[in-house]
């Protein structure tokens, strides 16, 4: 890393420090924590695009799948629905559905001609009705149990940190299924396929209440750090905070955010180390060779589709890990908040602004773009208040003040245009 890159990171660190000293350390640490997760997300997308040139527009789907993991791993099980007609039958229905699909795949590979068509129709149509006959009554039983509080199967009650790698595995599993079917497509068709699959994942999470309560959300997901109220009730902590001249409420929120920051920093450092090792290894050089010229790489005997599948799974797993970390940080899963603008478009801006193909560039882009995403809206309100301060009340003044809400998108577009004009390869370009 050269002096220019160090200065860029120092500039972003200074922005966060200024936020802490001039506004609130709670806000600054909140930006830092989400900046760390955004950097991890950007690393995952950079692995797919920067290493291999895979245009994944369904990032939001993998993030949402990762977010599902803390619910299924860390929340306590809803024991009342685990009955023969409830959750056990539901699991049986899912296994039956997987078996029907596996049978259809096997028949498709083994049979030919008219026999294959007939066998597939019988298997898929008959299997669909059989699956629904087993699955639907079980869903009704699960979702009927205290819908205001539960209506889902709950989780395993395990430590929430175990949910982070599980979130990565969920996303990796989905990426394997998607990759096996879509990675043979051209890049524009791959983008369309991932966009559609990402939306399907979100739609399933919103509508299948038995899984994670759908749009009713899951709250009070266990945390890996102490609760603020517990710290405030601890006399030792209160005395410790008084030693710094801080009130217990502010000190407890700052300490909790610092503990989260420690966890996120350790994950980010491990991922950067692994990503740098991979990028500089023969595997990384091969991936970049495939990205630059697939035909030439294939002529040299490289299995392009297989290598694409590898990097697609790895990048998606990192996105799933980040999704689990976001839900853990928020202590709640809210499927309605997963939108492509926030979890796909913004991550792509981070990668492009930071520098695709460079891990450090992605990390820088993650911090910088997230900082701007948070700060631009209040800056926009202040700017509009200043512009309209001398205006009489009326439609124009109201319109200008309301337009401050769009300042985020305007700024992201402006930043993207400026970087593409004056530094097309990003702030920290690929070497």
N, C-alpha and C positions, 0 to 999 in steps of 0.2 A: 504494500500500500504506500503510495507516494504522498508528498506533503499536501498536494491539492486535495486528495481524498480525505486525509486526516482533517484538514480545515473544513471540509464540507460536513463531516460528522460533528466537528466541534461547533459549527454554526447551528446545527439542529439541536445539539445539547444545550447551547446557549439560549435558544428559543424556549426550551422547556424550563430552564433555570429562571429565565426572566418571567415566565408565567408564574412560577412558584413564588418569586420574590415580590412581584407587583400585584398578583391577584390572589391565588390560593394554592397551597401545596397539595391540597386534595385534588384540585383540578389538574395541576401539573402531573401528579402521579397517575391520575386517571388517563391522561394523554399518554404518559410513558407506558402504562400497562397495555393499553390498546395498540400503541405503536409497536410494542414487542410482538404482540399477536399478529398485527398487520405485516410485520417483517417476516414472520414465519409463513404466513399465507403467500406473500410475494415470492419467498424462496420456492414454495411448491409450484407456483405458476411458472416461475423462471426455469425450473427444472424441465417442465414440459415444453415451453416455448423457446427459452434461451438455449437449452441443450439440444433439443430435437426438432424444434419448429412445429410442434403440435399446437393447433389453435383450439384450446378448450374454452368454450363460452358457457359451460355449465358448472363453473366453480361453485356457484351458490348451492347446487345440489349436494356436492361433496361436503361442503361446510355444514349443511343441515344434517346430513347423515352422521357426521362426527358429533354434532350437538345432541343427537339422539342417545349417544352412548352414556352420558352421565345419568340420564333418566333410567335407562335399562340396567345400569350397573350399580348406581349409588343409592337410588331411592329405595325405601323399604318395600317389600312385596305386599300386594293387596291380597292377603291370605283368603279373604272371604270369596274371591272370584276363582280361586284355584280349586275348582270342583270338576267332577266328571263331565258335567254339561257346560262348564265355563271355560276357563283358560286351558285345561288339558285337552278339551275337544278342539279348541282353537289351534293349539299347537299341532294336533293331529291333522287338522285341515291344511295347515301350512305345509306339513310334511307330504301330505297327499298331493297338494298342488305341485310341489317340487318333483315328486315322483312321476306325475303325469307329464310334466315338461321333459323330464329325462327320458321317459318312454317314447315320447314323440320324436326327440332328437335321435334316439337309437333306431327307431323305425325309419326315419328319414335317411339314415346312413346305410341301413341294411337292405331296404326294399327298393324296387324300381318300378317305373311305369304306373299302370292303373292300380296295382296292389298297394303301392305306396300312398297314392292319393286317398284310396278308400280307408286304409289303415289310419292315416293321419286324421281324416275327418272323424272317424269313429272315436279315436283316442281323444282328440281335442274337444269335440262337442260333448261326447259322453263324459269326459273327464271334467269339463267345466261345470256341468250340472251336478255331478257327484261332489265336486269340490264345494260348490255353493251350498249343497244340502248339508254338508258337514260343518262348514265354516260359519254361515250366516246365523244359525241359532246360537252358536257359542258367542258370537259378537254381541248379539242382543242381551245375553245373560251378563256379559262383562260390562257393557255400557249402561246397563240398567242399575248397576250398584252405585248408589249415592252419586248421581251425575254431577252434583254441584261440587263434590270434593274429589271423587276418584274417577269412575267410569273407564279405568284402564287396568292393565295387569300389574302395574308397578314394576319394581326392579329387583335386584338381588341383594341389596343392602350391603354392598362391599365398599371399601374405601374409594373415594371419588377419583383419586389419582390413577387408579386402575382403569378408569373410563377413558383416559387420554389415549393410551395405545389401542384400546378397543375402538375408539372413534376412528383412529387411523386404519384399523383393520376393516371396519364397516365401509369406509370410503374406498379402501383398496379392493375389497370384494366387488363393490359396484363398478369400480374402474375396470376390473378384469372382465366382468360381463359385458360392459360397454365396449371395451377395447377389442374383445374377440369378434364383435359384430361390426364396429364402426371404424376401426383403424385402417381398414383396407380402402377407405374412401379417400377422395381428394380432400385437401385441407378445407375448402369451403363447405363441402358436404359434412365433413367431420364437425365443423363449427355448428352447423344446423342441427346435427344429430345430438351433440352435447347440450346445446341450448334446450332442445325439446326434452331430453332425458332429465336435465336439471329441473325443469318445470314440473315434470311428472313426479319426481321425488318430493318436491315441495307440496304438490297437490295431495299426494298420499299422506304426508305428515299432517296436513291440515284437516283431512277428512276421516282418517282412521283413528277415531277416539280411543279405541281399545289399546292402541300402541303408546301414545303419549298425550292423550286427552285432546288432540287436535288443536283448534283455535281457542280452546278453553285454557290452554297453557298449563305448564307444570311449574309450580313455585316451590320455594324452600328446598331446593336441591342441596344436599350436604356440601360443605366447603372443606378444603384442606387446611384452612387457617382459622384462628379463633374468631368468634363473633364479637363485634364491637361492644355489645351490651355486656358480654361476659368480662371483657377487659375493664369496662367502666365500673363493674361491680367488684373488681379485685382491688383490695386496699393497697397491695404492693404496687400494682400498676399505677394507681392514682398518685401514690407518693413519688413513684418514678417520673411520672409526667409533671408533677409539681416541681420536681428538681430542675426541669427545663423551662419552667414558667409557663407551661401549656395547660389548658383545661383538658380534663379526661376525655371529653367527647371528641375534640379535634385530634388529640393525640392518638386515640384508639383508631380513628379512621385512617390516619396517616400510617400507623404501624401496620394495620391490615393491608393497606395498599403496598407498603414496602415488602411485606412477606410475599404477596402475590408477585411483585416485581422480581424478587429473588428466584422464585420458581420459574417464571417465564424466561429470565435471563439465562438460567442454567439450560433450559430446553433450547433456546435460540443458539447459545454457544455450541452446544453439542451438534445441532443441525448444520451450523456454518462449518464446523470442523469436518463433519462427514461430507457435506456438499463440496467443500474445497478439495478434499481427498478424491472424491469421485470425479470431479471436473478435471483434475490434473492427472488422473490415471489413464491407462490405455483405453478403458471403457469410456471415459469422458471424451477423449480425443476421437474415438470411433463414433460416438453420438454426434459430435459436431461435424464430423466428415459426412455422416448420413444426412444431417440437416442441410449442409451446403450443397450436396449433390447426391441425391438418393440413387440415381441411375449408376453413377460411378461406383458408389459403395456396394451396390448390389452386384455389379460386374466383378468386384473384388472378392465376392463370396460372402458378403455380410447379409444376414437375415434381417432385412429392414423392418418388416412387420413385427417380428419377435422383439427387436430392440425398442421399437416404438411402444409396444405393449409394456415392456419393463419400465420405461421412464414415465409412461402414463400412469401406471399403478403407483410408482414411487411419489410422483408429484401429487396425485390425488390423496394418497395416504397422509401426506404432510398437511394438505388442506383439511382433511378430516380431523387430524390432531388439533389443528388450530380451532376448528369448530367446537370440539370438546372443551378446549380451554376457554373459549368465549362463554359458553353456557356455565362453566364452573365459576368464572369470574362474576357473572350476573346472578348466579344461583337460581336461574329460571330458564325454561325453554319456551320460547314464544314463536311458533312456526309462522305467524303472520308477519313477523319482522324480516323474514328471509326474502329479500328482493334482489333481483339481478343488479340493480344500480349500485347498491351498497357492497354486495359480496362478489360481484363479477367485474363490473365496469371499473369500480374504484381500485380493485386489486390489479387490473390490467394497467391502469394509469400509474400505479406505484412501480410496476415492473418497467414500463416504457420510460418513465421519467428517471428512475434510478439507473437504468442501463440493463437491457436484457442480455443474458449470457454471462453476466457478472454477478456473483452471489452478493458481494458487498454493495453493489449498486442496488440490488433488490432490497436489501436491508435499509439502505439510506432512503430509497423511495418509500418504503413502508412507513418510516418515521415521519418524513417530511410531508407526504400527502395526508397522512392521518392528522398531523398537527394542523394543516391548512383546513381540512374538512371540519374540524371542530371549531377553529377560531374564526373562520371566514364569516359565519352567520352573525355572530355578535358584532364583528367589524362592519358587516353590511348594514346592520341596524343603526350603528353609530353614524355611518356615512350618510344614510338616508335621513336620519334625524338632523344632521348638519346641513344637508342640501335643502331640506324642507323647512328649516327653522324660520325663514323669513316669509314663508308662503301662508296665505290665508287658507283656512279649512275649506276643503272642497274635493272634488273627484280626483284632480291631478295629484294633490298631496297624498290622499289615501292610496292612490295607485302606486306612487313612488315608494311609500312606506311598506306597502304589501309586497312590492317586488324584491325587498331585501331577502325574502325567503328563498329566492332563486339564485342568490349570490354564490352559493356553493357550486352549483353546476356551471355557472358562468366562469368562476375562478378555475375550476378543474379544466374546463375547455381552454381557457387562456394559458394556464400553466403548460398544458399539453402542447399547444401551438408554439409557445415560446421555446420549449425544449426541443421540439422537432425542427424548429427553424434554426436555432443557434447551436444545438448539440444533438444532432439526429440520433446518435448512438446512446444517448442518455448522459446523466451527470457523471457516472463512472462507467465508461465504455468497456466492452469486452476486450481483453488483450489479444 
